Amino acid sequence: MSWHRTWLFARRTMKEIMRDPVNLFFGLAFLMLLLWALSLIYKQVPDAATISSDELAAAIAAYAPVFVSLFSGMLIAKDRTSSFLARLFASPMTAADFILGYSLPMLVVALAQSLVTFLFARLFGGIRSACACCLGVIVVLPTALMYTAISLLCGTLMSNKAVGGVCGAMLTTIAFILSGVTVPIQIMGSTFQDIAKALPFYNAAQSAVAAVGGGYGRIWPHSWIVIAYAVGFWLAAVIVFGLPKRNVNR
């Protein structure tokens, strides 16, 4: 694996992101709208009184990278159907170079998403500690890698339209429901709770909540599950991408 080649490819990926203002909107502005709307809703629902503004902001920050994953999955799917990757395959780049080149810009965008979410929450009196914001951003990065790896795996296996359905509709819905804070899993059945706790979405939200809420001892018990899923999906994306005749649709 070459860091120089990976860096050059990552720069190209970032340029593709910056060319589409719709992605910037969903990646940044939509988060503020979501935080504002949910805050208003929870103020009107007595049963949601236990959900603090800090918890809500942390949950949204952990949920935000799912929107970036849609773009990364569609980008790799488009590249597979064009002559772009066919030309690059003549270079000495490995499958890990390609997948890492797709992943790094998404982590940068996820960093910006987290900062925007936490800063916006501070404007309304939430997350008063700057250290809590910084720790929350760090904790969200493995979650961003996980969502990106899922989308890259889908983009390697599926067509552009199929990726839009899986990552754009199904993944965003599942992640929203199973986050456990925006829709508390306590109101769900025990079996559904066990499933949610075994999946990374609930653990991603809980690790972010622990980070901004000062519950440092609860970060790792949730984070290691997210990291395990992230590493597993990322390695799967590298392996599948490197399979013969899988990279380019003819």
N, C-alpha and C positions, 0 to 999 in steps of 0.2 A: 504494500500500500504506500502511495506517495502523497505526502501532505501538500506538496506544491500543486500536483494535478487536481487533488481534491479541492484545494482552495480556489483554483481557477474555475472549476466546474460549479462550486458553491456560489461564486460571484455571478455566474450566468443565471443560476436559479433565483438569486435575489433580484436580479434585473427583471426577470419574468414576473416576480411578485409585484414589484414597484410599477410595472406597466399597467396593472389592472386595478383601478381605483375601487372597484366593487369589493375586492379582497381586503383592501385597507379599511373599508367601511365596516365589513363584518368582523374584521379582526380587531378593530379598535373602538369605533363609534358605537357599534351595536352593543358592546359590553356595557357601556355607560347607560344606554337606553334600557338594557335588561336589568341592571342593578337598580336604576331609578324606578322602573315599573314594579319590580318585585318588592321593593321597599314600601311602595304605596299599598300594594296588595296585602302584605303581611301586617301593616298597621291597622287594616280593617278586619283582620281575622284574629279573634281572641286566642284560638288554639295555637297560633303561630307566635305568640308572645315570647316564647322561649328562644326563638331564633334572633340572635343579635345582629346588628349591622356588620360587625366584624366577621361573624360566621358566614353571613350571606356573601360578603365581598370575597372571602376566601374560597367559598364554594364556586362562585362564578369565575374566579381566577383559575381554579383547577379545571373548570369546564371549558374555558375559552379556547384552549388549543385544538379542540375538536373542529373548529371552523377552519383553522389553518390546515388541518389534515386533509380536508376536502380538496384544497388547492394542490397539495403535494401529490395526492393520489391521481388527480386528473392530469397534472403536468407530466408525470411519468408515463401515464397511459397514452397521452398525446405524443410524447417522444417515441414511444414504441411503435406507433403507427406511421411515423414520418421517417424521413431519411436521416434525421439528426443523429439518432443513436447508431444507425448503420455506419455513418462516417466515423463516429467516435470509437466504434469497436476496432477500428484499425490502429488505434492508439494503444499504448501499454497499460491503460487503466484497467483495474480489476473491478469485480462486482462490488467489493467493499468501498472502493473509491467513488463509484457512482452513487451508492446508497448514502454514503456519508456526505457527498456533495449535495444531495437532495435534502438531507436532514439538517445540516448546520444552519442554513437560512431560516428554516422553520423554528429552530430554537431561538434565534435572534428575534423573530416576530413574537414568539411566545413570551420572551423577556419583556418586550415592549407592551404586550397585552397585560401582563401582570402588573407592571408599573402603572399603566393607565388605570386599571381597575382599582388598585389600592390608593392611588392619589385621588381618584374621584371619590372613593369612600371617605377619605380624610376630609374632603370638602364639606361633607355632611356630618362630621363629628365622629367618624369611625376610624379605627386603627390609628391611634394618636402617636404610637411609637414608630419612629423611623426604622429602628432596628427590627421591629416586627415585620415591617414592609419588606425589608431586605431579605430576611429569613424566609418570608412567604414566597418571594420571587425564586429563591434558590430551591425551595421544596417543590415548586410547580414545574421546574425544568424536567425532572424524570417523567412527569405526566405528559409534558409536551413531546418528549421523545417517544413515549408509548403510542400516543395518537398518530404521530408522524409515521412510526414503523408500521402500524396497522394499515394506514392509507397507502404506504409504499408497497406493502405486500399485496393489497387489493389492486393497486394500479399495475402491478407486475402480472397479476393473474387475470384481470378483467379488462373489458373494454372501457372506453371513456364514459359512455352512458351508464354502464353498470356500476362504475365507481361512484358516479353522482348519486345513484340510488342507495348504495350501501353506506358510503361515508357521509353523504349529504342528508339522508333521511333517517335511515335505520340507526346508524352509529350515534348521531346527535340526539335522537329520541331516547335510545337506551341509556346513554350517558347522563342525560338530564334526569331521567326517572331514578336511576340507580345511584345518583350522587349522594343521596341520603340526607341532604340538608335542604335543598330547594323543595323536595318532596320527602319529608322524614320517613325513614323506613319503619319507624315505630308504629305507624298506622297500618303497616302491611302484615301479612301473616308470617309466622315463624319460618316456614319453608322459604318464602321469598326473602326474608331477612338473611337467612343463611347463604342463599345464592348471592345476594348483593355484597355480603361481607367477603365472599370468596373471590369476587371479581375486582378489578382494579379501580373502577369508577368511584365506589364508596370510599375506598382506602385513600384515593387521591384527594378527595374532598376533605376527609378527616385529617390527613397529614397537613394540609394547608390551614385548616381551622386550628389545629394544635400549634402551628408555627406562629400565627398572628395572635393567638390567644394566650401564649405563654406556657402552654402545656408541652414543654420540650420533651418530656419523657414519653409522650404518645406519638411523637413524630416517626421514629424508626419502626415501631410495630406496624404502622400503616405504610410507610415509605418502602420498606423492603419488598412488599408485595407488588407495588407499582413498578419498582426497579426490575423485579424478576420478570414481569410481563413485558416491560419495555425491551429488555435484553433478548428475551425469547422471540418477540415479534421482529426485532431488528435483525437478529441472526437468520430468522426464517426468510426475511426479505432479501438478504444478501445471498442466501443459498438458492432461492427460487430465481432471483434475477440472473444468477450465473449459470442456470441450466441452459443447455443448448436449445436454440429455436424458441426460447421463451421470451427473449428480450424484444424482438421485433416482429410485429404482425405483418405478414406479407399478403 
